Amino acid sequence: MRGVTNIEFLVAAFVFLTVIAFISFSILTNVPLLRGRAGSEDIKSLAYRLSEQIVFDKGLDAAGTSTQWTAENFSRIGLAGNRHYEISESKINELKTLCSTRAGYGRFKDFVGSSADAEVISNFGTEEKICLFNITSLSRNQFTITRPVVMNGIEGKISIKIIG
């Protein structure tokens, strides 16, 4: 007999196609979610790396010979003083000078080494924006890390926000 199909074959084919469609749909709906999570983890990693470098590194001038860098002459930015968690007020002022212009902020972004934007804010009783260039975004991934620091014997905080 030609053209006769078992009902079991039809049921098996229907179940197989339904399972394949369900798996495909699940994968396709989760890819954007997983991509967003991966981007968020990249932003967190960048924030931690930048905060470590800014708070715990003394920085270097362009020649690589002195830790007394300036806004015009640096190869590595770091705010650290002579002790752990101590930062230098003169280096904060140099960073503020660097970020006061769009070109200087561009140099700071090059230092960050990413297409992400960065903000640096200090808080020693009052909040002071050190490096900020009018960044507002509701749709981009953001992560803020706050580090306790000491400057001139006063305890405070440095917040670093990365907007990816």
HELIX and SHEET records of a PDB file:
HELIX    1   1 ILE A    7  PHE A   56  1                                  50    
HELIX    2   2 GLU A   89  LEU A   98  1                                  10    
HELIX    3   3 ARG A  102  VAL A  112  1                                  11    
SHEET    1   A 4 GLU A 127  CYS A 131  0                                        
SHEET    2   A 4 ASP A 117  ASN A 123 -1                                        
SHEET    3   A 4 ILE A 154  ILE A 163 -1                                        
SHEET    4   A 4 GLN A 142  MET A 151 -1                                        
END                                                                             
